[in-house]
Amino acid sequence: MKTKTHIDERVLELAEPIAEDLGLRVVRVRVMAGKRRTVQIMAERKSDGLMGIENCQSLSRELSAIMEVEDPLDDAYVLEVSSPGIDRPLTDIKDFTAYEGYLARLELDRMVEGRKRFRGVLAGVEDGHVDINLDGEKDATASIPFDWISEAKLLITDELVEEGQRKKEAAMAMTQAAAKDEEE
């Protein structure tokens, strides 16, 4: 789910080693059409799941250089590097474990019980299946094979906003502590 097309996959092949060297994890790659193509890369720091402006700039600079040489697209494009944001896409099975207990929306590549979309609270991962407690359906949990999920994302809730703020504050405290240690 990190990619949708062969071009996305090619860009991911170029981006992942660079991100890895920078201590980042590529969350998603999308090459979007329009007046001018946009190559969108979402990434986050492995250490804390955040992505600062400096991280975006570093990944963008390094990736621009390699894309200039490898030229994975036939025409002009704009490179856009960003964080996945608070309502982040869930693209790896590990994401469903990390965000267990949060509200999410899943879209499948096939019909299951007459529907392709599911909304509810993530309830864990077991044997390659993502469990989700369905909204509005009392005591109903769907167990969906990860491979059937075509798109998934967190939905903004007060709990998710609070967790994002806690992560940000913890990262800032670590940065300040590291800066203080350097001064000494």
N, C-alpha and C positions, 0 to 999 in steps of 0.2 A: 504493500500500500504506500510505500515511500514514493513510488512512481506509478504512472498510468500508461505511458507510451514508451516506445523504443528510444526516442530522443531523450525522454526523461531519464531512462536507464543509463544512457551514454553519459549524460551530464553527471549523474550520481557516481558512476565509475571514476570520473575525474575528481569530483568533490570529496568523496569519502576519505581518501588517503590524506588529502590536504587538511580536512577537518580533524582527522585523527592526530596529525602532527601538531595541531593547534590546541589539542585537548577538548575538541568539540565533537558532537554527534549530529549527523545530518538527520533531521526529522522527516523532511519531505522535499521533493523536487518536482516542479511543474514548469513546463515550457508552454506558455500561453500565447495564442495568436491574437492579433489585433492590428492596428495601423503599424505598430512596430512590435515584434515579438518580445516577450518578457520571459526571462529565465528566473524563476523564483526559487530560492533556496531558503528553507527554514532550518535553523540549527540551534543547538543549545550546548552549554558547557557540560561536560560529563560530570564534573565535580558537584554541581548544585542545580542543574537544570535551567539555569538562567542564561541570558545572552546580552552582554553589554554592547554599547556602541563600538568600543574598541575591538571586541570580538567580531562584530559584523564587518568592520573596516578591514581587519586582518584577513578574514576569510575571503572577502570580496577582492582584495588586492592579489592574494595568492591565486585564487581561482581565475581571475581575469587573465593573469599571465599564462596559465596553462591552457585556458580556452583559446587564447590568441594563437597558440602554437597548434593545438589539437583541432581547433575549428569544428566542433561537433554540430553546428548549425550552418545551413547553407547561406543564410542571409543575416542582415543586421539584427541585433537584439539589445535589450537593456537587461543588465544583471541586477537583480534585487536580492539582497541578503538580509534576513530578518530573524527575529525570535519567533517561536511558534505562537506566542501570545497566551493569554490566560485561557481562552477557549480553544486551546490547541488541538490539532489533529492527533489522533491516536493511530500510529502507523506500525507499531511493533507490538508483538504479543506482551512484551514486558511493560508497555505503557498501560495495559489493562490491569495489570497487577499493581503498578505504582499508583494508579488513580482509583483503586477500588474504594467504593463508598461515595463516589462523586457521580453526578448526573451526566449522562452522555446520550448521544444520538448515534445509532448505527444504521448504515445503509448496506444492504446485501446485493450480491450480483445475481440473485435468484429469489424466487418467491418461496416463502416458508409460511405455512398456515395462512395463505392468502395475502401475505404482505411482504414488502421488502424493507420497510423502515421500522426500527424499534427505538423506543426512548425509555430510559429508566436509569436506575442506580446500578453502577458496575458492582458485581457481586463476586468477582474472582475469576480465576482461570484454572481449568482442570483438563488434562489430557488434550490440549490443543483447542479447547472450547472456551469461549468467553461467556460467562454467566452474567445476565442482566435482569434485575428485578424490575419488571415492567410497570411503567406509570399507569395509574388508573385501573390496574388489574390486581385485585387483592390476592396476595400469596401466589402470584404468578412469576416464575423465573424462567426465562428462556436460556437455553444452552446452545450457543451458536458456534459452529466450527469457524475458527479464525480465518481459514482460507476462503470462506464465503463472504467475508466482510470486504466491501469495496471502498467504503469511506466510513470514518468514525471521528467524532470530535466531542470534546467536553462542552457542556453547556454552562454558562455563567450562573453561579449561585453565590449567595453570601459566603458559604463555607469555602468555595473555591477562591473567592477574592481574598478572604482572610488567610488561607494557606499560601497564596501568592505573596501576600504582604509579609508573612512570617519568613518565607524563603528569601525574599529581598532583604529584609532586615538582618537575617543571619549572614547572608553574603556580604553585606556592608560591614558588619561587625568583624568578620574574618579579614576583610580588606584593610580595615583600620588597624587591627591587631598586627597584621603583617607589616604595614607601614611603620608602626610604632617600633616593632622589632628591628627594622632596617635602620631607624634613627639611632638606636642604641648601640 
